[in-house]
Amino acid sequence: MKEIANRKSQIANPKSAVIGVGSLGQHHARNFAELSKEGKGEFVGVCDVSEENARTIAEKNGCDFYTDWRELFDKVDAVSIVTPTETHCEIACAFLEKGVNVLVEKPIALSLEEADKMLETAEKSGAKLMVGHLERFNPAMVALRPHVNNPLYFEIHRVSPFPNRSLDVDVVLDVMIHDLDAIQWLVNSRVSEIRAVGIPVISDKVDAANARIEFENGAVANITASRIGTEKIRKTRFYQTNSYVVLDYGTKFASLTSLNPEAAHPLLGISINRLEIEDIEPLRAEISAFLDCAIEDKTPPITAEDGRRALSLALGVLEKIELHRSRLNV
């Protein structure tokens, strides 16, 4: 254990493991295993509270399995934590204290106090802490990001059928947080006002919500999130100076419609630029970037501060939702 905690920041061949191999965690395991076979790190094991599940996923990926994450302390340089949100802080801090690099699924934690503890622990140990805001690695977003300048108004819809998995958080922390992270990343201005409504429909938590976020620079985002839809929609539209942008995370599509101000007639000056996409699985890109942080000793592309900022806005949205629910008496 001591050797791991005191090792150099750069790790040529990081040993990794995935903690929590349920519906999403099993895909983390698959990608770590595939990257390991390609010579990027060594995938040593998976851990899950269900021994049967851990054994099954381990057999699929040619690694060891564990039911107690503490057994991994002296075996890894990096871990991916894909467990219920309420466990993120405890598990992440335990590994960070040992100098182990951590990729934690979104949301970073249940509270800002927990997020701050994780940040402080990472800073003290020098280990990397990255948050899994996956949509930043979507090929459509990757292609679009260099073309974003001064977004003014967003219309965002993220709708899906009710998920066939355990739900430890509401729709805001479960799915809307993707877009709350993205808009703050793209706008790069402080939030000045939040308005939100939301209701429980099938579960005892908020299943459908809408939020209006206004920034200090005047930009506005209107976001609808639902996990009780009949179809799957993950689409963002926004306007910026001289262009209209369409981003579809599901189909990995991005386009910019722009106007040439020198055209003789507005209709003659309209052009649509469908961006070229490099179709890479977002989760693979995310995990590869995480391993690069350990190998090259560099700052994660999505920092713990980014994760805390997204959580802070999500909690602000939930606070407004609760105020409105008290009026609805639901």
Stockholm file with secondary structure:
# STOCKHOLM 1.0

chainA/1-330         MKEIANRKSQIANPKSAVIGVGSLGQHHARNFAELSKEGKGEFVGVCDVSEENARTIAEKNGCDFYTDWRELFDKVDAVSIVTPTETHCEIACAFLEKGVNVLVEKPIALSLEEADKMLETAEKSGAKLMVGHLERFNPAMVALRPHVNNPLYFEIHRVSPFPNRSLDVDVVLDVMIHDLDAIQWLVNSRVSEIRAVGIPVISDKVDAANARIEFENGAVANITASRIGTEKIRKTRFYQTNSYVVLDYGTKFASLTSLNPEAAHPLLGISINRLEIEDIEPLRAEISAFLDCAIEDKTPPITAEDGRRALSLALGVLEKIELHRSRLNV
#=GR chainA/1-330 SS CHHHHTSCSCCSSCEEEEECCSTTHHHHHHHHHHHHHTTSSEEEEEECSCHHHHHHHHHHHTCEEESCGGGGTTTCSEEEECSCGGGHHHHHHHHHHTTCEEEEESSSCSSHHHHHHHHHHHHHHCCCEEEECGGGGSHHHHHHGGGCCCEEEEEEEEECCCCSSCCCSCHIIIIIHHHHHHHHHHHCSCEEEEEEEEECSSSSSCCEEEEEEEETTSCEEEEEEESSCSSCEEEEEEEETTEEEEEETTTTEEEEEEECTTSSSGGGGEEEEECCCCCCCHHHHHHHHHHHHHHHTCCCSSBHHHHHHHHHHHHHHHHHHHHHHHHHTC
#=GC SS_cons         CHHHHTSCSCCSSCEEEEECCSTTHHHHHHHHHHHHHTTSSEEEEEECSCHHHHHHHHHHHTCEEESCGGGGTTTCSEEEECSCGGGHHHHHHHHHHTTCEEEEESSSCSSHHHHHHHHHHHHHHCCCEEEECGGGGSHHHHHHGGGCCCEEEEEEEEECCCCSSCCCSCHIIIIIHHHHHHHHHHHCSCEEEEEEEEECSSSSSCCEEEEEEEETTSCEEEEEEESSCSSCEEEEEEEETTEEEEEETTTTEEEEEEECTTSSSGGGGEEEEECCCCCCCHHHHHHHHHHHHHHHTCCCSSBHHHHHHHHHHHHHHHHHHHHHHHHHTC
//
